[in-house]
């Protein structure tokens, strides 16, 4: 696959790393106005870094856009004259709807929206995907790319804002939980490095159990809670202090914020 990442900032950088690690391209173009931050990619075979979006579009079939929302429309307008029937446009731009993309490039282009998270850099992204009518014919291409970099789920565009909160912002939420667990482990006697190691791998194990067994979280919780035991004591104390409600309220607050951002853009 001839792939270009238009706007290789934080997310684009992570996508590029994932693609390179998995060797998931024939050629890869990475664009950015300031190329200094992309110097680490210079040594890779068939990877080209450039500030020329048009050059990248002309020499690629799949264009992954990872620019800032405020710059996206200008970038689309810049490359639209050079788009052909072969191009598949994959936007990772938050809050920029498919109809708005079609308003610039036209309804006949293959347009797909993908919402990965930064875990794509290590091949563990949860990526949600939707498309326009034309894009549905190429959505398997998008799935093939992102399935090599984690896990994908096709959803309606109406759910993309919620998916952004759950999956993209969700990485930060889980990081904060791991940090809190690490702090507790330090208080209980472990040094900082050991505490983080315990927290990270316990989190990974819990998620892996659910992924591989398909069990409900409560089913796994029941396996480690015994009558009058320490686990249920800790869980109940966390719930008394609002663990679940705080998480839910925080995610709803994030969703409300992204909804307001979209209204302002409109």
N, C-alpha and C positions, 0 to 999 in steps of 0.2 A: 504494500500500500504506500502511495505517495502522500505523505501527511505534512501539513503545515500547522503550526501553532501560532496564531496571530495574537501577539501580546503575551510574551512569556514573563509574566510577573510571578507572584507567589504560587498561584494555582497552575499556571502554564508551566512553570518550572517543575512542579511536582508531576504533572502529566508527562513532561518530557523525560524525566528520570524514569518513570514507570515504563514508558515505551522503550527506552534504551535498555533497561534491565531485562525486559521481556523480548527484546529484539523484534518488536511488533511493527516494523515498517521496512519499506524498500529505500525510500529517502525521507528525510525529516528536515523541514525548514523551521527555524525558530526566529520570530521577529520581535524586536523591541527597539524603542527609540534610543535608549542608552545600552550599548552592547557590552559594557564592561562587566555587568553582572552575569553575562552568558559565556564568559571566557572558559569556564570549566568544560563546556561542550565542544570546544574547538578540536580536541583530539579524537573525537569519535568518527568512525567511518560513516559516510553518507549522511552526515549531519551538517547543515549549513546554517550559520547565524547571519542575520541581515536586518537592517532597519527598513528594508523595502518590502512593504506588504504586497504590492502588485507582483513583484518578482516571485514571492513565495506562492501567491495564488496561481500564477501562470504555470508553475512547475509542480503543482500538487493537485491531487484529485479530492482529497478530504481536507477541509479547512476547519480547524478547531479554534474558535474564538474565545480568548480568555482576557479580553480587555476590560477596562473600567466601563461601567454603564454609560457614563457621560461622554465617552469617546466612541462608543460602539457604532452609532448611526453614521458618524463621519467616516469610520473605517469601512463600513459596508458600502457607503456611496463611492469610496475610493476604488474598491475592487470590483464593483458591480459590472462595469463595462467589459471586464475580462472574464466574467463567469461564462461557462459553457454548460451543455447538458450533462457533462460528466461530473461536475462538481457536487459534492455533498457538504452542506454547511452545518456544522455542529456548534451551537452556541452554549457556552457555560456561563453566560452573563446573567447575573441575578436580576430578576424583575423585568427583563426585556422580553416581551411576549412574542409569540410566533406571528400574529397579525402585524405587529410593528416591524418585524424583520421583513415580512412579505411586502410591506409598504415601501421598502427600499429596493429589495432585490427582485420582487415579483412573485406571484403565486406559483409559477411553474418550476421554481427551484426546489431541490430536495433540502428541506429545512428541518433540522432536529435540534431540540434543546436537551442538554444533558447537565445534570447537577451532581458532579462527583464531590468528594471531599479530599483534604490534603493527604489522607492515608493512601491515595493513589500512588504516591512516591515509593511506597513499599508493597504495592500490589494488593492492598486491602481496602480499596475504596468501596463504599456503598453508593452506587450511581443510579439516579432515577432519570428516565428517558421519556420524552414525548416528541411528537412530530406533527407537521402539517400533512395534508392529504397526500401530496407528492412524496414527502419524506418517509411515509409509512412503507414505501416500496424499497427504501434503503435502510430502514431502521435496524435490520439485522447486521449491517456493516458497523453501525454504532455500537450495537451490543457486542459484536465480536471484538472490537477495540477495548471496550471497558470491562468486558468479562475477563480479559487477559490481565486486567489491572484491579481485579476485585470481583464484586458482585453487582448485577444490574436488576432493575425492576422497571417495566414499562407502565406508566401511569398516565391519566389524562392531564392536560396542561393545567386544568383548574386546581390540581393538587401540588403543583410545583413549588408554590410558596411554602406550603407546609413541609414539603420534602426538604427544602432548603434549611429550615429550622432543625428538623429531625436529624438530617444527615450531615450537612455542611457545618452549621453552627453546633450540631451535636458532638462533633469531635472536641470542641472546646469544653462542652459540658462534661463529657467523660474525662477529659484531662483534669478538670477541677476535682472530680470525684477521686481520681487516682492520687492527686496531690493531697487531698484531705486524708485519704487512707495512709499515705506515706507519713504525713504529720503525726497521725495517731500511732503508727508503728515506731516512730522516733520517741514519742512520749512513753511507749511501752518498753523501750530499752534497746532498740536497734539503731545502728548508725544510719546516716542519711542514705548512703549508697545501698545498703542492705534493705532498708525500708522501701525504697523505690522499686528495687528488684522484686520484693515480695508483692507489692501492690500491682505492678504491671503484669506479672505472670499470673496472679490470681484473677485479675480482670480478664486476661486473655483466655484462661481456662474456663471461666464462667460462660463467656460468650461462645466458646467452642463447644461446650456441652450442649447448649441450646441449638446451635447450628447443626451439629451432628446427630443429635437425638430427636430433634423436633419437639421436645417437651416444652410445656408451659413453665415459666420461671418458678411458679409456686410449687410445681411438682419436684423441682430440684431443691427448692428451699426446704420442703418437707423432709428430704433425705438427710439434712444436716441439723434439723431442729429436734431436740429431744425434750420430754417433759421436764420443766424446771431447769433446763440447760442454759449454758452461756449464750448460745446463738439466739434463741428466742428472746432472752433478756435484752441483748443488744438491739435486735430488730425492733422490739416494742419501744425501747427508749428512743430510737431514731424516729419512729413514727409519731411518738408523743411530741417530739421536737419538730415535726413537720417535714420529714425527709421527702416523702412522695408528693405531698401537696406543694412543697417549694419547687421541686423539679417541674411539676406540671405547670405551676403558675409562671415559672421562668420561661418555659418553652412557649406558653401562650403569649407572654409579653413580647418575646422575640417575633412571634408570628404577627402580632398587632403592629410592631414596628415596621416589619417588611411590607405589610399591607399599606401603611401610611406612606412609605417611600414610593410604592407603586402609584398611589394616588397623586403624589406630588409630581411624578414623572409624566403622568397623563395630563 
